[in-house]
Amino acid sequence: MLNKPIHHTFFRFALLPLLLALLFFSADPHATAAPATTCPSGTSEPRALLAGDSWAQYMWDDASHNDIFDKFGHADKRMISESLDSDPGPGYTGSEYAISGSEARQWINSADYPWIANMVTALNANPTVDTVVLSVGGNDVLAGRPDGGWYKDMDLDQAGAEDALFATIETNTNAIITAAQSVRPNLAVMISSYDFPNFNIGFWCFVYACPKRDALSRDPSNGLISDAELNAMMVTVEERRIGWANADSRLYFDNSVGLMHYFYGDGATAPGVLPYPGRTAPTYQPLPGGNPLKPNLRSNFRLFTGFIDADPIHLDYDGYQYKIANQTENFFFPRWRGAPSLTVRSQGGSADGWTDGSNSGTDAIRVGEDNVDNLYHGIISFDTSAIPDSATITAATLYLQREGGNGISPFSSGLLGAAQLDVMHGTFGAAAVEASDATAVATAADAGCFHGTAKDDYYAVRIDLLEEGMAAINAAGLTQFRVAFATNNPGGSDPYVAFRDGDATLPRGADRVEPITKTRLERLPDGRVIEKTATVNAIVHQGLAETEGPMPFLDITYSSTPTAVDMDANSAEINPLGLSLLALTTLLLTLGILQINSERHLKE
């Protein structure tokens, strides 16, 4: 047997990692999935699951999450749940997991209650769900003194009783969270907060509020818990829950304590004056928002079964809309939006507007049909010159926000066919909107995917650009977009949507307060059911405009590749011969083959 030269063996084994290193460093470090060339199907995808108690049940029954997702331009994402409007007691075998009256201690009792198992089944059946919104623990607290819950001055009866109760609720809640994350370890869980109650019911107090206030008091006759003490209890509970969320990067806290006071006022202070609940971890200051000394207004609460105004806990439909908008602007929208490299607002002025082929205007961005059956073409202009020359655009999304219109939105009705986005590298004609922009040839035609109904004011439409649309974006100057529908509807209702343009501003202060009319059937103490109408002042939530402003905006995500100069400089450090990476790799592969052949000859 021939002895192998040591330097031959060393060279052969040293060559492999060198080749692998060269191949690794020659790969594009910014490589991403290829941009889409076709739009996905029109069906929405389950992305979140709502579980827990009556707050979860009412939010689901009101269909509020999916409506608010649409309002923020993400109608292609969907909340899922199954609800039950009362606690059926042990032994129930239904499939629900948003259960009115359910307690965390019931959830962990899997022998008698199927809630955790039902939630896990739903998560397994919907693999695209990546977030659970969990509202639980409130009923454990409200059980009061008779049923092992919280009550005022409970530590006077047993030292440390309050801490022990909260620790038990935390342990039980963590068991629910652990069960959800056992399905998908990276599942995000949002701990949903509550808002201030109002136990000042009046005639119907005997139904629930008065006995419950007694149950939350150690000595109801001499120390009945006050409104301010009820609020303080709630703040204490939420401070503990914030601590849970801060201890686990997969947990998030939805702070809505005092939210109704911000939007409606507290009866003495006008809407928009009291502080908005804090949005930023870890302290979420101000906590609480609103006025912790006063309850929410009675007009913020829904009716009990039988049209009785007796509920001190649960918000009405409008209240939950505000709460879910708060969840969406602070969690869901940033999560789904991602982290764009660049966001630009449209130019406004004469560069944003509409044309129907004969006339044009710059009062808004109109899309739909005019009163003589011509199609409106909305024109939106952006200065996209901030994109680096070396950038490769990997994603681009255009957001438009409705401010008015006529008839049923054609984005939801389908009456005018499919909407179309055309992209112009530069401008369709002059930079200012003109009639001929309706028919000018675009750089990329039908180059976007539309999401959103634009069914009402402040609802957004999101348009994800396809690959050819991204390629048409002008990194050296202006890019114009044209939005229009495919067909008109002769003799029809002339539906159109007017979107805000680059000159739009968000009202501030008292200018944001609007009268809101609430109409509902209500039972009087004498048993009659009448329709009651009340007008309250409130701040109207304006969707995306609350955090992003009302103007059209374009999110652009790009990767930057090294320039030729950068590549030469980097190569020179490891390649003194000045060879390209491809040439150097080829050379080393050739040397490796020669080395193997040389050893083969030595064996022979």
Beta strands, then each sheet from edge to edge (+ up, - down):
strand 1: 45-52
strand 2: 77-80
strand 3: 83-84
strand 4: 98-99
strand 5: 131-135
strand 6: 188-192
strand 7: 251-254
strand 8: 342-345
strand 9: 353-355
strand 10: 360-361
strand 11: 365-369
strand 12: 375-383
strand 13: 391-406
strand 14: 419-425
strand 15: 448-451
strand 16: 460-465
strand 17: 478-485
strand 18: 496-499
strand 19: 513-523
strand 20: 529-539
strand 21: 553-560
sheet 1: 2+ 1+ 5+ 6+ 7+
sheet 2: 3+ 4+
sheet 3: 8+ 21- 13+ 16- 15+
sheet 4: 8+ 21- 13+ 18- 11+ 12- 9+ 10-
sheet 5: 8+ 21- 13+ 18- 11+ 12- 17+ 14-
sheet 6: 19+ 20-
end
